[in-house]
Amino acid sequence: MTGILPISKYSSGSELNMFCEYTMVTEEKFSEYFGFTEEEVDELYQRYLAQKVSCRNVTREGLRFWYDGYHTKAGERVYNPRSVVLALMNNNLGSYWTSSGPYDELFYYVGANVDQVKDDVALLVADIPVPAKVREYAATSMELKTRDEIFSAMVVYGFLNYEDGYVSIPNKELMDKFAEMVQKEESLGNVHRLTKESGRMLRATKAGDTKTMAEILQFVHNTESPLLLYNNEAELASIIRWVYLDAINYYRIEREEKAGVGYVDFIFYPFKKDDDAIIIELKVDHTAEEAIQQIRDRQYALRFEGKLGEKPEYTGRVLAVGIAYDKDDKTKQHECRVEVLREKLE
């Protein structure tokens, strides 16, 4: 058992050449031992709840959101074990990722060596899996030159999840790392420039500044990147992940979640319970007002109401955001509307 590093085989005549190698990517056997399973995290969380502490800051849903997302060859979901343990020991959800040595090297290669990877990183941060041929041996070389070698190394080191021929960012802990990279790494070009607008987009949304929101969306649409050539709601949703990238620092963002009497495109649950909650509905070839009306009609805001007789968990404003785009409009104009569904509770 070697952990994340494959065994190096120098030659067929070396002293170590007759062995079996098992990985979570290519073999089902032993795959449950590469991380904590759902049942193991449940047990650890019950131990955490049994501790005598004045305030418990870690929720079971929080552990899933921060540290889940990896899949074994057998299809079982596993969690980052080190981060789960530290979160429960420290009574705090946060990033416990080690950022030294090979980890920094991988991000250097993504930013500086392979142009094709830049577009893939854009897709990954937009929560879109990308195809890749993963080979474990790539992690032993610091001369990573090809797209598949870079992604293979990132899977081996745990930066990416690999499932059914696709790589993806597994959880918030890693999404934060990617977001930090694209916001700092100027060599990523348009990807870097787009993320710089995300903080402005969030501020404009909270202020109800729909003119600025529409301008940012149009800027994103007109930026040269394969990711941004969209004509349906699924691809428009990918753009939303980009323009609200900064929001991951303040919100748990859920896509296509059950709410009211339907499924909402995006719900932003604030980490601070008195912050604004945001509901986003997208429309192609319809109006932003129709998007707002759907939020009202299907009662999506019920997600932020407490149980009967109880105070709501979230006490800040609840904002309805409608975003529309006419795919036949050659000017690529976007329409945005923001409506306050509920004022801040006292």
C-alpha positions in Angstrom: 0.0 0.0 0.0 1.6 3.2 -1.2 -1.0 6.0 -0.6 -1.2 8.4 -3.5 2.2 7.6 -5.1 2.4 4.7 -7.6 5.2 2.2 -7.2 8.1 3.1 -9.5 9.3 0.2 -11.7 12.8 1.0 -13.0 13.3 -2.0 -15.1 12.0 -5.6 -15.6 15.0 -6.8 -13.7 14.6 -4.6 -10.7 14.2 -6.0 -7.2 10.5 -5.0 -7.1 8.6 -6.0 -10.3 6.2 -8.8 -9.5 3.4 -7.1 -7.6 -0.3 -6.2 -8.0 -1.3 -2.5 -8.0 -4.8 -1.4 -7.0 -6.2 2.1 -7.4 -9.6 3.7 -6.8 -9.7 4.7 -10.5 -9.1 1.4 -12.2 -9.9 -1.4 -9.7 -13.0 -2.2 -7.6 -11.1 -4.3 -5.1 -10.1 -2.4 -1.9 -11.7 0.8 -3.3 -13.7 1.5 -0.1 -10.3 2.1 1.7 -9.3 5.1 -0.4 -11.5 7.4 1.7 -14.3 7.5 4.3 -17.6 6.0 3.1 -21.0 7.5 3.8 -21.5 5.0 6.7 -18.1 5.8 8.2 -18.8 9.6 8.1 -22.2 9.0 9.7 -20.5 7.1 12.6 -17.9 9.8 13.1 -20.6 12.5 13.0 -22.6 10.7 15.7 -19.4 10.6 17.9 -19.0 14.4 17.3 -22.6 15.0 18.4 -22.0 13.0 21.6 -19.2 15.3 22.6 -19.9 17.9 25.3 -19.2 21.1 23.5 -21.0 24.4 24.0 -21.5 25.1 20.2 -21.5 22.6 17.3 -20.4 24.3 14.1 -20.3 21.3 11.9 -23.5 19.8 10.2 -23.8 16.5 8.4 -24.8 18.4 5.3 -21.8 20.6 5.7 -19.5 17.6 5.6 -21.0 16.4 2.4 -20.8 19.8 0.8 -17.2 20.4 1.8 -15.5 17.0 1.6 -17.6 14.5 -0.5 -17.6 14.1 -4.2 -15.0 11.4 -4.9 -16.1 8.1 -6.6 -14.4 4.8 -6.6 -14.3 2.3 -9.5 -17.1 0.5 -7.8 -19.2 3.6 -7.8 -19.1 4.2 -4.1 -18.9 7.8 -2.8 -16.0 8.6 -0.5 -14.9 11.6 1.5 -11.5 13.3 2.0 -10.6 11.5 5.3 -8.1 14.0 6.6 -10.4 17.0 6.1 -13.4 15.2 7.8 -11.3 14.3 10.8 -9.9 17.8 11.2 -13.3 19.5 10.7 -14.8 17.3 13.5 -11.7 17.7 15.8 -11.6 21.5 15.3 -15.4 22.0 15.3 -15.1 24.0 12.1 -15.9 23.4 8.4 -13.1 24.8 6.3 -10.3 24.0 3.9 -7.7 21.6 5.4 -6.0 21.0 2.1 -2.2 20.8 2.1 -0.9 23.3 -0.4 2.8 22.6 -0.8 5.2 20.6 -3.0 3.5 18.7 -5.8 0.2 20.6 -5.4 1.7 23.9 -6.3 3.5 22.3 -9.2 0.2 21.0 -10.6 -1.4 24.4 -10.6 1.8 25.9 -12.2 1.4 23.5 -15.1 -2.3 24.2 -15.5 -1.6 27.9 -15.7 1.5 28.0 -17.8 2.0 24.9 -20.0 -1.0 23.6 -21.8 -3.4 26.0 -23.6 -6.1 23.3 -24.0 -6.3 22.8 -20.2 -7.2 26.5 -19.7 -10.6 25.9 -21.5 -11.1 22.7 -19.5 -10.5 24.5 -16.3 -13.2 27.0 -17.3 -15.6 24.1 -17.8 -14.6 22.5 -14.5 -15.1 25.7 -12.5 -18.5 26.0 -14.2 -19.3 22.5 -12.7 -19.1 20.7 -16.1 -17.2 17.4 -16.1 -14.6 17.1 -19.0 -13.5 13.9 -20.6 -10.0 12.6 -19.8 -7.8 9.5 -20.0 -6.5 9.0 -16.5 -3.2 7.2 -16.1 -1.7 6.8 -12.6 1.9 6.8 -13.7 1.7 10.5 -14.8 2.0 11.6 -11.2 5.5 10.3 -10.9 6.8 12.8 -13.4 7.2 16.5 -12.8 7.5 17.0 -16.6 3.8 17.0 -17.2 3.2 18.1 -20.8 0.0 16.7 -22.1 -3.6 17.4 -21.1 -4.2 13.8 -19.9 -0.9 13.7 -18.0 -1.9 16.9 -16.1 -5.4 15.6 -15.3 -4.0 12.2 -14.3 -1.7 13.8 -11.8 -4.6 15.9 -10.4 -6.7 12.8 -9.9 -3.9 11.0 -8.2 -3.3 13.9 -5.8 -7.0 14.3 -5.1 -7.6 17.6 -6.9 -10.1 16.0 -9.2 -12.7 13.2 -9.1 -12.7 10.7 -12.0 -15.8 8.8 -13.0 -16.9 7.1 -16.2 -14.2 8.8 -18.3 -14.7 12.3 -17.0 -12.9 14.4 -14.4 -14.7 17.0 -12.2 -14.1 19.1 -9.1 -15.5 17.1 -6.3 -16.5 19.5 -3.5 -16.3 23.0 -2.0 -12.9 22.4 -0.5 -11.4 21.9 -4.0 -13.7 24.4 -5.7 -12.2 27.0 -3.4 -8.7 26.0 -4.5 -9.6 26.3 -8.2 -11.4 29.6 -7.7 -8.4 31.0 -5.9 -6.2 29.8 -8.8 -8.2 31.3 -11.6 -8.6 34.6 -9.8 -4.9 34.9 -9.2 -3.3 33.3 -12.3 -3.2 35.9 -15.1 -1.8 33.3 -17.5 -5.3 31.8 -17.7 -6.2 34.8 -19.9 -10.0 35.2 -20.4 -10.7 32.7 -17.6 -8.9 35.0 -15.2 -10.6 38.2 -16.5 -14.0 36.7 -16.2 -13.6 35.7 -12.6 -12.6 39.2 -11.7 -16.2 40.3 -12.6 -17.8 37.8 -10.2 -17.5 40.0 -7.1 -19.1 42.9 -9.0 -21.9 40.7 -10.1 -22.8 39.6 -6.6 -22.7 43.2 -5.3 -24.9 44.3 -8.2 -27.4 41.6 -7.5 -27.8 42.5 -3.8 -28.2 46.1 -4.8 -30.8 45.3 -7.4 -28.5 47.0 -10.1 -29.9 45.1 -13.1 -28.1 47.3 -15.6 -24.7 46.3 -14.3 -25.8 42.6 -14.1 -26.8 42.7 -17.7 -23.6 44.4 -18.8 -21.5 41.8 -17.0 -23.5 38.9 -18.6 -23.0 40.5 -22.0 -19.3 40.9 -21.4 -19.0 37.2 -20.5 -21.0 36.2 -23.6 -18.8 38.3 -25.9 -15.6 36.9 -24.4 -13.8 34.5 -26.7 -14.1 31.0 -25.1 -15.8 27.8 -26.3 -17.5 27.6 -22.9 -19.4 30.8 -23.6 -21.1 30.0 -26.8 -24.5 29.1 -25.4 -28.0 28.9 -26.7 -29.9 26.9 -24.1 -30.6 27.1 -20.4 -28.1 24.3 -19.6 -25.2 26.3 -21.1 -26.6 29.6 -19.7 -26.5 27.9 -16.3 -22.7 27.3 -16.8 -22.2 31.0 -17.3 -24.1 31.7 -14.1 -21.5 29.6 -12.2 -18.8 31.9 -13.7 -20.4 35.3 -13.1 -21.2 34.3 -9.5 -17.9 32.5 -8.8 -17.1 34.9 -5.9 -20.3 33.8 -4.2 -18.8 30.5 -3.2 -17.0 32.4 -0.4 -20.4 33.4 1.1 -22.9 30.8 -0.1 -23.6 27.1 -0.5 -24.8 27.0 -4.1 -27.2 24.3 -5.1 -28.3 23.6 -8.7 -31.7 22.2 -9.8 -32.9 21.7 -6.2 -36.4 20.8 -5.1 -38.1 23.9 -3.7 -41.8 24.7 -3.3 -43.7 22.8 -6.0 -40.8 22.5 -8.5 -37.1 22.6 -9.1 -35.3 25.9 -9.1 -32.3 26.6 -11.3 -30.1 28.0 -8.5 -30.5 28.6 -4.7 -27.8 30.4 -2.8 -27.9 29.5 0.9 -25.8 32.1 2.9 -23.2 30.9 5.4 -24.3 33.9 7.5 -27.9 33.2 8.4 -28.8 37.0 8.3 -27.3 37.5 4.9 -29.4 37.8 1.7 -30.6 34.4 0.3 -30.8 34.3 -3.5 -33.1 32.3 -5.8 -32.1 32.4 -9.5 -34.3 31.3 -12.4 -33.1 31.3 -16.0 -35.0 31.7 -19.2 -34.0 31.4 -22.9 -36.5 33.0 -25.4 -38.6 34.3 -22.5 -38.5 37.4 -20.3 -36.9 38.0 -16.9 -40.4 38.9 -15.6 -41.6 35.4 -16.6 -38.6 33.9 -14.6 -39.6 36.0 -11.5 -43.2 34.9 -11.9 -42.2 31.3 -12.0 -40.3 31.8 -8.7 -43.5 33.2 -7.2 -45.9 30.7 -8.7 -43.9 27.7 -7.7 -43.2 29.1 -4.2 -39.4 28.5 -4.3 -39.0 30.9 -1.4 -40.5 28.3 0.9 -37.0 26.9 1.2 -36.2 29.8 3.5 -39.3 29.6 5.7 -39.2 27.8 9.1 -41.4 24.9 10.1 -44.8 25.7 11.4 -44.5 27.7 14.6 -40.7 28.0 14.3 -38.4 30.9 13.4 -36.8 30.6 9.9 -33.2 29.4 9.9 -32.3 32.2 7.4 -33.4 35.7 8.6 -31.9 37.9 5.8 -33.7 39.1 2.8 -34.9 36.6 0.1 -34.1 37.8 -3.4 -35.7 36.5 -6.6 -33.4 36.9 -9.6 -34.7 36.4 -13.1 -32.2 36.2 -16.0 -33.3 35.9 -19.6 -31.6 35.7 -22.9 -33.0 35.8 -26.5 -30.8 33.4 -28.5 -32.2 34.9 -31.8 -31.1 38.4 -30.8 -27.9 39.2 -32.7 -27.0 41.9 -30.1 -26.7 39.2 -27.4 -28.7 41.3 -25.0 -29.5 39.9 -21.5 -32.4 41.0 -19.3 -32.2 40.8 -15.5 -34.7 41.5 -12.8 -34.4 41.4 -9.0 -37.3 41.3 -6.7 -37.3 41.2 -2.9 -39.6 38.3 -1.9 -39.1 38.8 1.8 -37.5 41.6 3.8 -35.0 41.0 6.5 -36.5 39.6 9.7 -36.0 41.3 13.0 
